[in-house]
Amino acid sequence: MLSPNLETWHHCLGHANYQSLWDMAKKGMLTGAPISSVLRLPKCDACILSKQTRTPVPKKHKEGEGHRATRKLEKVWVNLSGLHAVKSHTGNKYVMDIVDDYTSFPWSIPLKNKDDTFLKLKAWELAHESETGLKVGMYITDNSELKSNKMEAWLKSWWSTQHFMAPHMSAYIGWVE
């Protein structure tokens, strides 16, 4: 019969803290738990997943944060995809997808480097604001790209805002994910 290790005790004791189990084994409170062979405490995927949280997905999209835009450029969804395994003919490895919430019109902007995202978005905004005569009210992005001090300062100077959603969650940012 195999002697129980820390992982076995962790599961049997309802996913108890590994450090507590280690201390108990050192004090001889866990019979047969080999602690001399353990260099690093193991990680439990179930424990990691159970501690993650997310903002609830709004049930109604009428008013408040979850409402649809009432004019062009009021809400603009932005997502960056890449590093793609295959480069385009012109050497682009990333794609920035933009969707206007009011018209549902999509734009895809190819990018050679991830660092080009901010400058290309800035150029896109200036072009579309001059075309429509309207200002962008809010950018909705996931929490990874376009999160920089430069972006924040630029949006404040133009009286725009940026709203972050959970990354890779189609329920939040499904339009462009």
C-alpha positions as CSV (number, residue, x, y, z in Angstrom):
1,M,0.0,0.0,0.0
2,L,1.3,3.5,-0.9
3,S,1.7,6.0,1.8
4,P,-0.4,9.1,1.4
5,N,1.5,12.2,0.2
6,L,0.6,15.9,0.6
7,E,-1.7,15.9,-2.4
8,T,-3.6,12.9,-1.0
9,W,-4.1,14.7,2.3
10,H,-5.0,17.9,0.5
11,H,-7.8,16.2,-1.3
12,C,-9.0,14.1,1.7
13,L,-9.1,17.1,4.0
14,G,-11.3,19.2,1.6
15,H,-8.5,21.0,-0.2
16,A,-6.8,22.2,3.0
17,N,-4.0,24.7,2.6
18,Y,-0.7,23.0,1.5
19,Q,1.4,25.1,3.9
20,S,-0.8,24.0,6.9
21,L,-0.5,20.4,5.8
22,W,3.3,20.8,5.5
23,D,3.5,22.2,9.0
24,M,1.3,19.3,10.3
25,A,3.5,16.7,8.6
26,K,6.6,18.3,10.1
27,K,5.1,18.1,13.6
28,G,4.1,14.4,13.0
29,M,0.4,15.1,12.9
30,L,0.0,13.5,9.5
31,T,1.1,9.8,9.6
32,G,3.0,8.6,6.6
33,A,3.2,11.9,4.7
34,P,6.7,12.0,3.2
35,I,7.9,15.6,3.5
36,S,11.6,15.1,3.0
37,S,11.2,14.4,-0.7
38,V,9.1,17.5,-1.4
39,L,11.1,20.5,-2.6
40,R,8.2,22.6,-3.6
41,L,4.6,22.6,-2.5
42,P,2.3,21.4,-5.2
43,K,-0.4,23.5,-6.9
44,C,-4.0,22.4,-7.1
45,D,-5.8,23.5,-10.3
46,A,-9.2,23.1,-8.6
47,C,-8.1,25.5,-5.8
48,I,-6.8,28.1,-8.2
49,L,-10.0,28.0,-10.3
50,S,-12.3,28.2,-7.3
51,K,-10.6,31.4,-6.1
52,Q,-11.0,33.3,-9.4
53,T,-13.8,35.8,-9.7
54,R,-15.4,37.7,-12.5
55,T,-17.9,40.5,-12.8
56,P,-21.4,39.2,-13.4
57,V,-22.7,39.4,-17.0
58,P,-25.5,41.9,-17.2
59,K,-28.9,40.3,-17.8
60,K,-30.6,43.3,-19.4
61,H,-29.0,45.6,-21.9
62,K,-31.3,48.6,-21.6
63,E,-29.7,51.1,-19.2
64,G,-26.5,51.5,-17.4
65,E,-23.1,49.9,-18.3
66,G,-24.8,47.1,-20.3
67,H,-26.9,49.3,-22.6
68,R,-26.5,49.7,-26.3
69,A,-25.1,52.9,-27.7
70,T,-27.6,55.5,-28.8
71,R,-25.3,57.2,-31.3
72,K,-22.3,56.5,-33.5
73,L,-19.0,56.2,-31.6
74,E,-20.6,56.4,-28.2
75,K,-19.2,52.9,-27.4
76,V,-16.3,51.4,-29.4
77,W,-15.3,47.8,-28.7
78,V,-11.6,47.0,-29.3
79,N,-9.7,43.7,-29.3
80,L,-6.2,42.8,-30.3
81,S,-5.5,39.3,-31.6
82,G,-2.0,37.8,-32.2
83,L,0.8,36.9,-32.2
84,H,-0.4,34.9,-35.1
85,A,1.6,31.8,-36.2
86,V,1.6,33.0,-39.9
87,K,2.7,36.5,-40.9
88,S,0.7,38.3,-43.6
89,H,2.3,39.0,-47.0
90,T,3.1,42.5,-45.7
91,G,4.6,41.2,-42.4
92,N,1.7,41.8,-40.1
93,K,1.5,39.5,-37.1
94,Y,-1.4,41.1,-35.1
95,V,-4.9,42.3,-35.9
96,M,-6.8,45.0,-34.0
97,D,-10.6,44.5,-34.4
98,I,-12.8,47.5,-33.7
99,V,-16.6,47.5,-33.6
100,D,-18.9,50.5,-33.2
101,D,-21.7,49.5,-30.8
102,Y,-24.4,51.6,-32.5
103,T,-23.9,50.6,-36.1
104,S,-22.2,47.2,-35.5
105,F,-19.8,48.2,-38.2
106,P,-16.5,46.3,-37.9
107,W,-12.9,47.4,-38.8
108,S,-9.8,45.2,-38.8
109,I,-6.5,46.9,-38.7
110,P,-3.4,44.8,-39.4
111,L,-0.4,45.5,-37.2
112,K,3.3,44.5,-37.5
113,N,4.0,44.9,-33.8
114,K,1.8,45.0,-30.6
115,D,3.4,48.4,-29.8
116,D,1.7,49.9,-32.9
117,T,-1.8,49.4,-31.3
118,F,-2.1,52.7,-29.5
119,L,-0.9,54.8,-32.5
120,K,-3.2,53.0,-35.0
121,L,-6.2,53.3,-32.7
122,K,-5.4,57.0,-32.2
123,A,-5.2,57.5,-36.0
124,W,-8.5,55.5,-36.4
125,E,-10.3,57.7,-33.8
126,L,-9.1,61.0,-35.3
127,A,-10.2,59.9,-38.8
128,H,-13.6,58.7,-37.7
129,E,-14.3,61.7,-35.4
130,S,-13.5,64.1,-38.3
131,E,-15.7,62.0,-40.7
132,T,-18.7,61.9,-38.4
133,G,-18.3,65.1,-36.3
134,L,-18.8,63.0,-33.2
135,K,-16.5,62.1,-30.3
136,V,-15.7,58.6,-29.1
137,G,-17.4,58.3,-25.7
138,M,-15.9,55.1,-24.4
139,Y,-13.5,52.4,-25.5
140,I,-14.4,48.9,-24.2
141,T,-11.4,46.6,-24.2
142,D,-10.3,43.5,-22.4
143,N,-7.8,44.0,-19.6
144,S,-4.7,43.2,-21.6
145,E,-4.1,45.5,-24.5
146,L,-4.3,49.3,-24.5
147,K,-3.8,49.5,-20.8
148,S,-1.1,52.1,-20.5
149,N,-0.4,55.6,-19.0
150,K,-0.2,57.0,-22.6
151,M,-3.6,55.7,-23.5
152,E,-5.1,57.0,-20.2
153,A,-3.6,60.5,-20.6
154,W,-4.7,60.7,-24.2
155,L,-8.3,59.7,-23.4
156,K,-8.5,62.2,-20.5
157,S,-7.3,65.0,-22.9
158,W,-10.1,64.1,-25.3
159,W,-12.7,63.6,-22.5
160,S,-13.1,59.9,-23.5
161,T,-13.1,56.9,-21.1
162,Q,-11.9,53.4,-21.2
163,H,-13.8,50.5,-19.7
164,F,-12.1,47.1,-19.1
165,M,-13.7,43.7,-19.4
166,A,-12.5,40.3,-18.4
167,P,-10.0,39.0,-21.0
168,H,-11.1,36.1,-23.3
169,M,-14.7,36.1,-22.1
170,S,-17.1,36.2,-25.0
171,A,-20.0,37.0,-22.7
172,Y,-18.4,40.4,-22.0
173,I,-16.6,41.4,-25.1
174,G,-18.0,38.9,-27.6
175,W,-18.5,41.4,-30.4
176,V,-14.9,41.6,-31.1
177,E,-13.4,38.6,-29.3
